């Protein structure tokens, strides 16, 4: 499930989104950095979400 802010960016024209392979959280770039800083054992993967 995407956070509302990330979903809004994707719907507005695309952005890079990140999914944590450990807990399945979806976040934007800043969220991914904060997520890995807080939980270093979690691994995130990035995906390009193109403009609609």
C-alpha positions in Angstrom: 0.0 0.0 0.0 1.4 3.4 -1.0 1.4 6.3 1.4 -1.1 9.0 0.2 1.8 11.5 -0.5 3.6 8.9 -2.7 0.4 7.9 -4.5 -0.3 11.6 -5.2 3.1 12.1 -6.8 2.7 9.0 -8.9 -0.7 10.0 -10.1 0.5 13.6 -10.8 3.1 12.6 -13.2 5.3 9.8 -12.1 8.3 9.5 -9.7 10.6 6.9 -8.4 9.1 4.7 -5.7 10.7 2.2 -3.4 9.4 -1.0 -2.0 10.9 -2.6 1.1 11.5 -6.3 0.3 11.4 -7.0 4.0 8.1 -5.5 5.1 6.5 -4.5 1.8 6.2 -0.8 2.6 6.0 1.6 -0.4 7.8 4.9 0.0 9.3 7.8 -2.0 13.1 8.4 -2.1 13.2 10.4 1.1 11.0 7.8 2.8 13.3 5.0 1.6 16.4 6.6 3.1 14.6 7.2 6.4 13.3 3.6 6.4 16.7 2.1 5.9 18.3 4.5 8.5 15.7 3.4 11.0 15.7 -0.3 10.0 19.1 -1.1 8.5 18.3 -4.8 8.1 15.5 -3.9 5.7 16.3 -3.9 1.9 14.5 -1.5 -0.5 14.2 -1.8 -4.2 13.4 1.1 -6.5 10.9 1.2 -9.3 10.2 3.9 -11.8 6.5 5.0 -11.9 6.1 6.7 -15.2 3.7 9.5 -15.9 0.2 8.4 -16.7 
